[in-house]
Amino acid sequence: MPPRQRLVWFCPEFTPYHDALFQAIASDGRFDLRVIVMMGPTTTHPFALHNTRPYQWQIAAGETNLDWRLLRSVLHEETDAWFMIASYYTPTLLAALLALTLAKRPFLYWTDTPLPQAIQWQERLPGKRPWWLRLLRRILLRGIFRHAHRSLATGDSGVRAIRQLGCPEEKSIVFPYWIALGEKPARLQQTTLSPLRVIVGVGQLIYRKGWDIALRAFARAQRQHPDLVFCLVGEGEERAQLQQQVAELGVHDCVHFLGWKTPEALPAVLQQADLLLHTARWEPYGVVILEAMAAGLAVLGSEASAAAVDRVKEGYSGFIHPVGDEQQLSQQIVTLAKDARLLRHLQEGAWHTACQWPVERGVQQLAELILPQPPTA
């Protein structure tokens, strides 16, 4: 059996979908994985790291600090390693990119969908960068793209964006987030059709996620179908404002704020729902869409949600709506509330789509990028 390839992964933050991929890499047998996390658990990402994981991991010395000791040890100890650098938003990540480039060490670069310039002009979203910062960013990214073995983006829109920023077409690859699949959802094993009743939204309660849009669309639909219930999972700065909006819309009896749920608790919430709303004004990916599809939920997503655009096929696994179009979103909800057969069709389509993207597919893609391939006959 050939020796395992050492792979050192610089990860900005630790999340369940990172862990699913890391565990699959560790159990694959072809890699010896070491994970370096830039940011420990926070209020928005309170995921616990513990010693029982089947791969090496450590946390760098702070998100805003440059961890020289860590970088020196990595470069001296990992002489035959490949490296994965996910983004460049901390001093340690930037220094790692520079050090690997100067030392001509092999690395892959992985990024979310970069924020489009048009989005930057929108009210209450990130402001337009000054010209000098845009120039500096472009120079930096062109250097990364030139020296990286390959540059990976989390979806088709991400690949298009990095190509516009200077990444050669032959070096840009789709490498999405990955989740571990479970058994086929119970609702899809039932022969009887169930009507739409429980709608769920999952994410931080912030302006970018567009929950005010979701609530207005739900209120329109609920007036025609009073049995509908909307459960909102997450916490954030807009919770009080959204609760006030619920009262003003007159739907306080059928909108439930469930708060933040641990990764272990979220699947049970999804299993109790029929439909996922993802109404983001901007979402660089949107992993909950993958989780919902794996749970057999139909998805109504905005055209600014990268995962929705990538995975939701109109009329097969869900529907897409223009950002902020609460009328069209409401009509999509009403259509599914009237047609249990169509709802089941979309749920089945979502599950079959999820099955095409198991986490093992991500491991195999990494192997094809990094490991020597046997000669073809």
C-alpha positions in Angstrom: 0.0 0.0 0.0 1.5 3.4 -1.0 2.3 5.8 1.8 -0.4 8.4 2.7 -0.1 11.9 1.4 0.3 14.5 4.0 -2.3 17.3 3.6 -2.2 20.4 5.8 -5.4 22.4 5.7 -5.6 26.0 6.8 -9.2 26.6 7.7 -10.6 30.1 8.6 -13.3 28.6 10.9 -14.5 25.3 12.0 -18.0 24.2 11.1 -20.0 20.9 10.7 -19.5 20.8 7.0 -15.8 21.3 7.3 -15.8 18.4 9.9 -17.8 16.1 7.6 -15.2 16.6 4.8 -12.2 16.3 7.2 -13.6 13.1 8.7 -14.2 11.6 5.2 -10.6 12.6 4.2 -9.2 11.0 7.4 -11.1 7.7 6.9 -10.3 7.5 3.2 -6.9 6.0 3.8 -5.0 8.0 1.1 -4.3 11.1 3.2 -2.7 12.1 6.5 -4.6 15.2 7.4 -3.6 18.0 9.7 -6.1 20.9 10.2 -5.2 24.4 11.4 -8.1 26.5 12.4 -7.7 30.3 12.4 -10.7 31.1 14.6 -12.0 29.2 17.6 -15.7 28.9 18.6 -17.6 32.2 18.5 -21.1 33.3 19.2 -22.0 32.9 15.6 -20.0 29.7 15.1 -20.1 28.0 18.5 -19.0 24.6 17.3 -16.8 22.6 19.7 -13.5 21.1 18.8 -12.5 18.1 20.8 -9.8 15.5 20.8 -11.8 12.6 19.5 -11.7 13.5 15.9 -9.8 11.2 13.6 -7.4 13.8 12.3 -4.9 16.2 13.8 -6.1 19.7 14.5 -5.0 22.9 16.3 -6.2 26.5 16.6 -3.9 29.3 15.5 -3.0 32.1 17.9 -6.0 34.3 17.3 -7.9 35.4 14.2 -6.2 38.9 14.0 -2.7 37.8 15.1 0.2 36.5 13.0 1.2 33.1 14.3 4.8 33.0 13.3 5.6 30.1 15.6 2.9 28.0 13.9 4.0 28.9 10.4 7.7 28.1 11.1 6.8 24.7 12.6 4.5 23.8 9.7 7.1 24.7 7.0 9.8 22.8 8.8 7.8 19.8 9.8 5.7 19.3 6.7 8.4 18.9 4.1 6.5 16.6 1.7 3.0 18.0 2.3 0.4 19.5 0.1 -1.4 22.5 1.5 -5.0 23.8 1.2 -5.4 27.5 2.0 -9.0 28.5 2.4 -9.2 32.3 1.8 -6.7 35.0 2.8 -8.6 37.0 5.4 -6.3 36.6 8.4 -2.6 37.6 8.8 -1.6 33.9 9.3 -3.4 32.9 6.1 -1.8 35.7 4.1 1.7 34.8 5.5 1.1 31.1 4.7 0.3 32.0 1.1 3.4 34.2 0.8 5.6 31.6 2.5 4.4 28.7 0.3 4.8 30.8 -2.8 8.4 31.8 -2.0 9.3 28.3 -1.1 7.6 26.9 -4.2 5.5 24.5 -2.1 2.4 22.9 -3.7 -0.9 24.4 -2.5 -4.6 24.6 -3.5 -6.6 27.8 -2.8 -10.3 27.5 -1.8 -12.7 30.4 -1.6 -16.4 31.3 -1.4 -18.1 33.2 -4.1 -16.4 36.7 -4.0 -18.8 39.6 -3.3 -19.9 41.1 -6.7 -19.4 44.8 -7.1 -23.2 45.4 -7.8 -24.0 43.9 -4.4 -21.6 46.2 -2.7 -23.7 49.2 -3.6 -26.8 48.0 -1.9 -28.0 49.6 1.3 -26.8 48.0 4.6 -24.6 45.6 2.7 -20.8 45.9 2.5 -19.8 49.3 1.1 -17.9 49.9 -2.1 -14.2 49.4 -1.7 -12.0 52.3 -2.5 -10.1 52.1 -5.7 -6.7 51.4 -4.1 -8.1 48.5 -2.1 -9.8 47.0 -5.1 -6.4 47.3 -7.0 -4.5 45.7 -4.1 -7.0 42.9 -3.8 -6.8 42.2 -7.6 -3.0 42.1 -7.5 -3.0 39.8 -4.5 -5.6 37.4 -6.0 -3.7 37.3 -9.4 -0.6 36.3 -7.5 -2.5 33.6 -5.6 -4.1 32.3 -8.8 -0.7 32.3 -10.6 1.1 30.3 -8.0 -1.7 27.9 -6.7 -1.7 24.5 -8.3 -5.5 25.0 -8.7 -8.0 27.6 -7.4 -11.2 26.1 -6.1 -14.5 28.0 -5.6 -17.6 26.8 -3.9 -19.9 26.8 -6.9 -20.4 27.8 -10.6 -20.9 31.4 -9.7 -17.7 31.3 -7.6 -15.7 30.0 -10.5 -17.1 32.7 -12.8 -16.2 35.3 -10.3 -12.6 34.2 -9.8 -12.1 34.0 -13.5 -13.2 37.6 -13.8 -10.7 38.4 -11.1 -7.9 36.9 -13.2 -7.8 33.1 -12.5 -7.0 31.1 -15.6 -9.9 29.0 -16.8 -7.8 25.8 -16.7 -6.9 26.4 -13.1 -10.4 27.2 -11.7 -12.5 24.4 -10.4 -15.8 24.0 -8.7 -15.3 22.5 -5.2 -18.5 23.1 -3.1 -19.1 22.6 0.6 -19.9 19.0 1.4 -22.2 17.3 3.9 -22.6 13.7 5.0 -25.7 12.0 3.8 -28.0 10.0 6.0 -30.8 7.6 5.3 -33.6 8.5 2.9 -35.9 10.8 4.8 -39.0 9.2 6.3 -41.4 11.5 4.6 -40.2 10.2 1.2 -40.8 6.6 2.2 -44.5 7.2 2.9 -47.0 6.3 0.2 -49.5 8.9 1.3 -49.0 12.5 0.3 -48.8 15.2 3.0 -49.9 18.8 2.4 -47.6 21.7 2.9 -47.7 22.8 6.5 -44.4 23.6 8.1 -42.0 26.0 6.4 -38.5 26.6 7.9 -35.8 29.2 7.5 -32.3 28.7 8.9 -29.6 31.3 9.3 -28.4 34.4 11.3 -31.1 37.0 11.9 -29.3 39.7 10.0 -30.3 42.0 7.1 -28.3 40.1 4.5 -30.3 36.9 5.0 -33.6 38.7 3.9 -35.9 37.3 6.7 -38.1 40.4 6.4 -38.7 39.4 2.8 -39.6 35.8 3.9 -42.0 37.1 6.6 -43.9 39.3 4.2 -44.2 36.5 1.6 -45.3 34.1 4.3 -47.9 36.5 5.6 -49.4 36.8 2.1 -49.5 33.0 1.6 -50.8 32.4 5.1 -53.9 34.6 4.5 -54.9 32.0 1.8 -53.8 29.0 3.8 -54.2 29.6 7.5 -52.7 26.2 8.5 -49.2 27.2 7.4 -46.5 27.6 10.0 -43.1 29.3 9.7 -40.2 28.3 12.0 -37.2 30.5 12.0 -33.9 29.0 13.3 -31.1 31.3 14.3 -30.1 34.3 16.3 -28.8 37.8 15.4 -29.1 41.5 15.7 -32.4 41.7 13.9 -34.4 39.4 16.1 -36.4 42.1 17.9 -37.1 43.9 14.7 -38.3 40.7 13.0 -40.5 39.9 16.0 -42.1 43.4 15.7 -42.6 42.8 12.0 -44.4 39.5 12.8 -46.7 41.3 15.2 -47.4 44.0 12.6 -48.2 41.4 9.9 -50.6 39.7 12.3 -49.0 36.3 12.0 -47.5 36.0 15.5 -49.5 32.8 16.2 -48.0 30.9 13.3 -44.4 32.2 13.2 -42.0 30.6 15.7 -38.5 31.8 16.6 -36.6 28.7 17.6 -33.2 30.3 18.3 -29.9 28.8 17.5 -29.7 25.1 17.1 -26.6 22.9 17.4 -25.5 21.0 14.3 -26.7 17.8 16.1 -30.2 19.3 16.7 -30.8 20.9 13.3 -31.6 17.7 11.4 -34.5 17.0 13.7 -35.9 20.5 12.9 -35.5 19.9 9.2 -37.2 16.5 9.4 -40.3 18.2 10.9 -40.5 20.7 8.0 -41.8 20.4 4.5 -40.1 23.3 2.7 -37.1 25.6 3.2 -37.1 29.3 2.4 -33.7 30.9 1.6 -34.4 34.6 0.8 -30.9 36.0 1.1 -30.0 39.3 -0.4 -26.6 37.9 -0.9 -25.2 34.5 0.1 -21.7 33.4 -1.0 -22.9 29.8 -0.8 -25.7 28.7 1.7 -24.9 25.2 3.1 -28.3 24.9 4.8 -29.7 24.4 1.3 -27.6 21.3 1.0 -28.7 20.1 4.4 -32.4 20.8 3.6 -32.2 18.9 0.3 -30.5 15.9 2.1 -33.5 16.0 4.5 -35.9 15.8 1.6 -37.1 19.4 1.7 -38.1 21.4 -1.3 -36.3 24.7 -1.6 -37.5 28.2 -2.5 -34.3 30.2 -2.8 -33.3 33.6 -4.0 -31.2 34.1 -7.1 -28.5 35.6 -4.9 -28.0 32.3 -3.0 -25.1 30.5 -4.7 -26.1 27.1 -3.5 -29.7 27.6 -4.7 -28.6 28.6 -8.1 -26.2 25.7 -8.3 -28.4 22.9 -6.9 -32.1 24.0 -7.2 -33.6 22.9 -10.6 -36.8 24.8 -11.3 -39.8 22.5 -11.0 -37.6 19.5 -10.0 -36.2 20.3 -6.5 -37.7 23.8 -5.9 -38.0 27.3 -7.3 -35.8 30.4 -7.6 -37.2 33.9 -7.1 -35.6 37.3 -7.8 -34.1 39.0 -4.7 -36.8 40.8 -2.7 -39.7 39.6 -4.9 -42.0 38.7 -2.0 -45.0 38.5 -4.4 -43.4 35.8 -6.5 -42.1 33.9 -3.4 -45.6 34.1 -1.9 -47.1 32.7 -5.0 -44.6 29.8 -5.0 -45.6 29.0 -1.4 -49.3 29.1 -2.4 -48.8 26.9 -5.4 -47.2 24.2 -3.2 -49.8 24.6 -0.5 -52.4 23.8 -3.1 -50.6 20.8 -4.7 -49.3 18.1 -2.4 -48.3 16.0 -5.4 -46.0 18.8 -6.7 -44.6 19.3 -3.3 -43.7 15.6 -3.0 -42.1 15.7 -6.5 -39.9 18.6 -5.5 -38.9 16.9 -2.2 -38.0 13.7 -4.1 -36.0 15.8 -6.6 -34.1 17.6 -3.7 -33.2 14.2 -2.2 -32.0 12.8 -5.5 -29.9 15.9 -6.1 -28.3 15.6 -2.6 -27.4 12.0 -3.4 -25.3 13.2 -6.4 -23.0 15.2 -4.0 -21.9 12.9 -1.2 -18.9 14.0 0.8 -16.9 11.1 -0.6 -17.1 12.8 -4.0 -15.1 15.7 -2.5 -12.4 13.4 -1.2 -12.1 11.8 -4.6 -11.8 15.2 -6.3 -9.0 16.1 -3.9 -7.3 12.8 -4.7 -7.5 13.5 -8.4 -5.9 17.0 -7.8 -3.1 15.9 -5.5 -2.2 12.3 -5.8 -0.3 10.7 -8.7 -2.8 9.1 -11.1 -2.2 5.7 -12.6 -1.4 5.7 -16.3 -4.3 5.0 -18.6 -4.2 1.9 -20.8 
